[in-house]
Amino acid sequence: MLRIDAERGVRFCDGWTRRDFLHVGALAPLGLTLAGYHRLRAAELLSQQSTKDKKDINCILLFLVGGPSQLDTFDPKPNAPEEVRGPFRPIATNVPGIFISEIFPKTARHADKFAIIRSIYHTATAVHDTGHQMMQTGRLFTGGVEHPHMGCVLGYLRGGRGELPAHVVVPRPIGRTGGNLPHGHTAGYLGRAYDPFILNADPNDPHFRVPDLLPPDYLGQVRAHRRQRLREMVDGATAAFEGSVAARQLDESFHQAFRLMSSARARAAFALNQEPVKLRDRYGRTRFGQSCLLARRLVEAGVRFVTVNMFETVFDEVTWDIHGSRPFTDIQQMAREVAPNFDTAFSALLEDLHDRGLLETTMVLAVGEFGRTPKINPAGGRDHHPGVWSILVAGGPLRGGQVIGESDALAYAPKTRPVTPAEFAATVYKGLGLDPHQELPGPQNRPLPLVDYNVKPIEELF
């Protein structure tokens, strides 16, 4: 994956590394006064793209790392026994007949914009990593094969818009969650050239900046000369290295980083300080809230797919992973901190996209990797349960104001319309205007469809 602060395993003869190149001027803040022209131009380009191709849909994937409890979020069971239904009551949404947990009052006011899938499940091992894989790629990784993230597939098939990357991950990639397995956020067998650009910074940091996004014209003469020397060294590297697949993929990432650093359009997209204070407050002054606002800016600027990871780990942090005892979270902690964080940011994102006319061209997906066990455990929490859980999908061609599928009386298993992660992926691909059964050059260049040929999208959403 392309990380703007990542180490690169290539060193030139004078001791410079590619990382040195990417860090030139890294301490310079954005701090640019951007005219309103940039926003207007971005909106104009997006409008032109929408007019040219109605299937040119963008996507923001909100990954709710940790696995939200279906019972305490979007599939309340008020008639279940107390040890199952939990401490929260259901509240009405703005769609008659649809109820969600009381800990999401702002989200409840936007139910007409999203659909709830209450019957998604998987049968793989109940660890975080397997769910991360399947919900971001549609497949479980087996036999050492890593499948590509949906955003990376979109980038491979459609490419980026201008100098902007096709797929961006903010604020950081998913890290340690206990399984020591791949999380599914790379391009996998498609190669590093199609990895996402990873911000690896906290947009809520008062000193937030994207390192070295100033173009060469703004750099000192000496610094620009150093850059030119490095580029010449790249061009003059040995034929043996330059001819390798790894080198070509590394150079593509290298040049992608340079294009990004040199782009006024990219600087404008990342410049959160250009947003009105009231709007930033509306998203919530949290890492997740400001990441959602940044996702909107990136999509508005032309990025096709943005993945927002709500958390980096499930250890020693208050997350959706509500086992009830340390180093995890209990239900009440989740309700006090995690739920309001999501409620504020998600509702603001939907409202902001809608107000700007971007929701009709931008899918917004709020998903976790599994659900939680129906019965509250002795520690006051719920454990991993991939048997059934709920996700939210909105925007683009997806029809909101409805519920897909139903869980049983205890929210233990699907009762009607069971949905697999592969069907979810097929739905996302269709929403993006891609054929879910289109073939990619898979491992060893064997043709492999985006999802298995027998997997169909969720047609009720279209």
Secondary structure, 3 states (H helix, E strand, C coil): CEECCCCCCCECCCCCEHHHHHHCCCCCCCCCCCCHHHHHHHHHHHHHHHHHCCCCCEEEEEECCCCCCCCCCCCCCCCCCHHHHCCCCEEECCCCCCEEECCCHHHHCCCCCEEEEEEECCCCCCCHHHHHHHHHHCCCCCCCCCCCCHHHHHHHHHCCCCCCCCEEEECCCCCCCCCCCCCCCCCHHHCHHHCCEECCCCCCCCCCCCCCCCCHHHCCHHHHHHHHHHHHHHHCCCHHHHCCHHHHHHHHHHHHHHHHHCCHHHHHHHCHHHCCHHHHHHHCCCHHHHHHHHHHHHHHHCCCEEEEECCCCCCCCCCCCCCCCCCCCCHHHHHHHHHHHHHHHHHHHHHHHHHCCCHHHEEEEEECCCEECCCCCCCCCCCEECCCEEEEEECCCCCCCEEECEECCCCCCEEECCECHHHHHHHHHHHCCCCCCCEEECHHHCEEECCCCCCCCCHHHC
